[in-house]
Amino acid sequence: MRTLKDIPKRASLRLLGLGLSLAALPAAAEEAPPTPQEVMREARRSVLTDGIEKAEAVRIGGIDQWISVRGRHKDNPLLLFLHGGPGFTALPTAYFYQGEWEEYFTVAHWEQRGAGKTYALNPPDKVRPTMTVDRMVADAEEVAAYLRKTYGKKRIVLVGHSWGTVLGVKLAQRHPDWFDAYVGISQVVDLPKNEALGYAATLQAARADGNKKAIADLESIAPFPDPKDPARTLANLGKERRWLMHYETQGWRAPDWHGAEVWRYSPDVTGKDMQARDEGLDLSLAAFWGPITQLSLTQANRFALPVVFFHGRHDRTASAQLLDSWYATVQAPSKKLVWFEDSAHMVHEEEPGKVLVQLVRDVLPLTRGKESRQEERRNPSPFGNSRVPPCPSRRG
């Protein structure tokens, strides 16, 4: 009987499914290995004839603004993601969690006025005077209209994260007929109360931890926020956010979590792009901090379209406590609040698998039209609501 020792090495490689020619190894070894970014870019390259991969500058609101669109099937629903900040673009880490979304949705990322690649495309001194909340909402309207026209979609899914939920609520309430649903991830409700609650919880955590440095830093900036001096609050924001993030934001279980560093392998951005994002973040905060510190959506609780909220149970940046109270007042054709028990503010990065499941389970059915939803209610799945529906693009 022949043993594995008797099988030639090349044959054993074929048995393992590697299909590797040993003769080719020396030549391959002489070639420079691809960079991690090149590997990721090729690995996610669409190999389907109806896939969409497009990234370009589009004229929005009188300036060039960057829009990236990706999806495996052009017939899938279109989803517009509004990033947070202001100025904290999502594209650098999107490849990390978004790949599976693209099997069910065509996903569009817009880098907002004064942010990221859009910041780099335009003279900052000319853009800065135009950066108002109203202008940002108008930009969002133009972006949504552009996407609907370009990709032939009467309605799209609108998703906002953090600051993006401010734009998202305003846009969804202005144009409910443009959207199948509004999804608020880390939904902002009341900025003044939110900042006060976040600061108090962080100081409490520092005291419980016996962290003398954190306690001293936080007590030195009291009152935070300063209701009489938004400029002073902005000047102290970095110190407050340092300790808030230490105790909560990026990874509430581990302050040394490196999730924010995954951009280093991103096929979508370079170091130069990240420098532009940092500069754009500074510009955006300077432009918007005063107005948004007075902003509240507590009365913006009526929607003429379905709404879904994803929120981290440990979120202090967008207070989970405030959302819980506000959600009870929300009126909409349908509404749902999904709590993510292992997340803080970056829900889509901290629990990407559950976000995907909830998007497919709770949001995707809303894109199928009123008649389809009525049919589903008349003939519900034998598996109940917990069943994850198959990708609409699959055949058979």
Order of alpha helices (4+ residues) and beta strands (2+ residues): alpha-alpha-alpha-beta-beta-beta-alpha-beta-alpha-alpha-alpha-beta-alpha-beta-alpha-alpha-alpha-alpha-beta-alpha-beta-alpha-alpha-alpha
